[in-house]
């Protein structure tokens, strides 16, 4: 079916979308996303009205885009255009932001970051949204999107939120940092994780401290880091201390 859509003209794909029975429509939308031909994406652009379509169909489209294994810049542009400046249901907006981050991350994995204007536009959209977010839940969604994008230039912003935010924001920022390969876990990142784990500036929830310790132990830990984490484990409850001990043993192996 996808192969058929790849060779179809825009008007044929559009006609198929418009005539599909209601129960088949999500399947056709997913297939059109998977086809990723110029015609199928243009047909989706004409067909999907984010002001009218049911939320379930819009989320189906956004999930299909997010999970696309080798997305194109055109697919990211379609998502950006459909989300841009529209008043959407919170669930659709959140799914769209996270999908945007996923698409950016996959395009960069294909070495298309510098070649696609859509990537730059998408990153700026996420960062602008993060700066303007007022609700804690909004900030968390934008941090999840940055975690999906895995862009080194966003690390300073993630570190700020990891150290200064309330528990859900700290947890989301550290989770995003854990997505980065070891070459991006710099001395500055490790210093921030040490401050969080050892609570140098303020108190943090146990899960946040553990996640910070994991970043230290999973990325070429220094002997001093291992010693300090083990010493700190003596003051933690048994389950947490056991978890850290197992992490250290795994690192040694």
N, C-alpha and C positions, 0 to 999 in steps of 0.2 A: 504494500500500500504506500509506504514511504517512497519507494523507488518510482512508483507511478506519479506521486505528487511532485517529485523532483523534475520530471519531464513535462509536467502540466503547465498550461498558461494560467496567468493570474485570474482571468475571468472564469476558468473552469474550477480552480480551487475555491474561488469566492462563491460560485454557484453551489459547490459541494457543501461548503460551510452553511450557507443559507437554507439549503434543502434538507440537511441532515436531521433525522429525528432527534428529539430532545435528549433521549438516553444515549444516543451515539455521538452527540456533539463534542463532549469532552475528549473522546477518543480521536476525533477528526482534528481538533485543535492541537492535541499532543503530537499527532502525526505531522501536521503542518509545521510545527516548531522543529520537530526532528528532521524534516526534509531540508529546512534552511536554504531553500532556493530563493532567488530574488523574487520570483513570482509568488511562492507560498508565503513569504514574509510580507509582501505587499498586500496580499489578500487578507492576511490576519490583521494588518494595520487598518484596512478598510472595514473589516467585519467587527473587530472588537471595539465596542464603545464602553469605556470605563465608567461612563455616567449612567449606563442603562443595564448592562449585562448583569446577571446574578453573580453574587460574590464567589460562589463555588466555581463557576466557569473561569472567572478572572484569576482566582488562586491556582486553578489547574494549569492555566497558561503560564503563570509565573513560576510554578514548580517545575514545569516542563523545561522552561528556559534555564532555571537554576541548575538542573541536573543534566543539562546537555553536556556530553563529554568533550566536544570540541566546538564551542560556540564561535560564531562569527561576530565581527564588529557590527554588522547589520542587525543581528539579533539584539545586541546590547542597545543599539540606537532605538530599536522598536520599543524595548522596555522603558528606556529613558523618556521617549516621546509620550508613551501612554501614562507615565506617572507624573510628568512635568506639570506643575501648577494646578493639579486637580484635587478637589475635595473628595477623598475616597474613604471608604469604611476603614477603620483602624486596622483590621486584620489584613485587608488587601494592601494597605500602605506598608505595613510591617513586612509582609511577605515580599513585596516589591523591593524594599530596601535591602533585605538579606539576599535576594536573588541578584540584585545589582552587584553586590560585593562578590558573589560567587562567579558571575560572568567576568568581572574584571580580573579576578585571580586566575581563571582558566585562560583568558586571553594573554595574560602576562606569562603564564607557563608556556604558551606557544610562541613566546618571544615577539608578541605583537603590541606590547605596551607602548613603545615609542612611535608605532606606525599607525595607531588608531586614535583619532581625535575623540572618539566616543569614550575611550578609557579615561582620558583626561577630564572629560565632562562628567563622567560617572564618579570619579574620585572627588572632584570638586563638589558634586551634589551631596555625596555622603558627608564630607567634612563640613560643608555649610550647614547641613541638617544637624550634625553633632554640635556645632557651635551654637545653633539656635534652639536646641532641644531644652525644654523646661522641665518636663516630667522625667522622673527616674527611669520609667519603662522605655521612654523614647531614646534616652541616652544608651541604654543597654542594647536596643535594636541596632543603632548605628555602630556600636562597638562590635557587635556580632558581624555586621557587614564588613567592617575593617578586618576582622579575623578571617573572613572568607577571601578578602582581596589579597592579604599577605603582602602588602607593599612596604618596603623598608622605610620610606619617607614618612609613614604614619606612626612609626615606633615612638617618637617623642610625645605625640598626643596620647598614645596608649599608656605610656609610663605616667603621665600626669594624672590620668583617670585612675590608674591602678593605685597610686599612692594617696590621692586626695579624695577619692569618691567614697560614698557609703558602700556597704557590703555588696549589694548586687552589682554596682558599677565596677568596684574593684575586682570582683570575681569575673565579670565579663571581659574586662581589660586584660587580666592575667591569662584568661582562657585564649584570647586573641593572640597574645604574645607567644603562647605555647605552640602556635601553628607555624612559627617561623623556624627555618632551618638554623643549625648551630652557628653558621657564619654570621648571622645577624644578631646573635645574642652576645652583644658587646659587653665591655667592662661596665659601661653606664647602665645597661639593663641589669647586669648582675648586682651592681651596687643597690639599685632600687629594690631588687628581690631580697637582698640581705636586710635592708631596712624594714621591709614588710614582714619577713619571717621573724626577725628578732625584735620587731615592734619598737624601732628606734624613735619614731616620731609620734605614733599613736597606736591604739589597740586595733587589731584586725580579727575578723572571724577566723575560726580554726581552718575552715576549708580554703580561705584565701592564703593563709600562712603555708598550708600544705602545698598548694599550687605553686607558690613562690619557691618553696624548697625543691619541688620537682624540677622547675626550670634550672635551678642551680645544679642539681644532681644529674640532670639529663644532658647538660652541655659542657663537657670537659671540666668537671668540678676541680677546684684547687684543693690541696690537702687541708688547708685551713678551713675552707667551707665545709668539708666533710666532718672535721673535728668539731666545729662550732655547732653544726646541725645535730650531731650525736650528743654533745653536751646539753643542748637545749631540749633534746628528746627526753632527758632524764626528768624534766619538770612537766612533761605533758602526760595526759592520761594514757593508759596502757595501749589501747587500740591505735592511737595516733603515733605513739613511740614505736610500736611494732611495724606500722606502715613505713615509717621513715627508715627503720633499720633494714627492712626488706629492700627499699629503694637503694640504700647504700651498698647492700650486698650485691644487688643486680649491677650497679655501676662498677663494682670491683671485678665482677665476672667479665 
